[in-house]
């Protein structure tokens, strides 16, 4: 297959993926922000999140900054700034900040050196724990531990579920297609002896049969 056709086809196979901006700064305070669709949950206790970094055969400012400072932030993309978020995938030089060039604004919280994307409604800070080389294709799995979460209270339900749809979060399919979601329902914990039931978004025990 032609290389770009193959890239689009294979990237579409995994379906909808999360859209996140990873924000970093280097040891001199130069900021960087880039969009990633490979962020994945790895565990809740400890709270580990990973993302895949493509082969390091060109300058990877996000990776270099994380190696230097051991801190970074992940910021979910929402419908209000998805166009600006996509522009961060352009190959700017290290001395240029995507915050400035893509029309995004940074913010900082006390005790956290890495910047956050101010436009994002779900942000969290991470400390680097491990970088695992994937020899099959020379990519890297970067694993961080979540230290701080910043989110609107109204989106966090009593049982801990974050209603990301209420934050107008967008997702990605393929390399360049963006989507908004429509929830079908939350469902009860599946058990062999009981049929699955719908549960309310707030996680209360009011159940209705499917």
DAZIWO-V338154 format. One record per run of one state. SS is the DSSP state (hx for helix, st for strand, lp for the rest). FROM is the first residue (numbers start at 0). LEN is the number of residues. Records with the same first field share a line. If there is no record, write none. Layout:
SS=FROM-LEN ; FROM-LEN
This chain:
lp=0-2 ; 12-4 ; 18-1 ; 25-5 ; 36-3 ; 44-2 ; 53-7 ; 69-1 ; 76-1 ; 78-3 ; 87-10 ; 101-4 ; 107-8 ; 117-4 ; 134-4 ; 151-1 ; 156-5 ; 162-1 ; 167-1 ; 173-3 ; 180-5 ; 187-3 ; 191-2 ; 194-2 ; 199-7 ; 209-1
hx=2-10 ; 60-9 ; 81-6 ; 97-4 ; 152-3 ; 163-4
st=16-2 ; 19-6 ; 30-6 ; 39-5 ; 46-7 ; 70-6 ; 77-1 ; 105-2 ; 115-2 ; 121-13 ; 138-13 ; 155-1 ; 161-1 ; 168-5 ; 176-4 ; 185-2 ; 190-1 ; 193-1 ; 196-3 ; 206-3
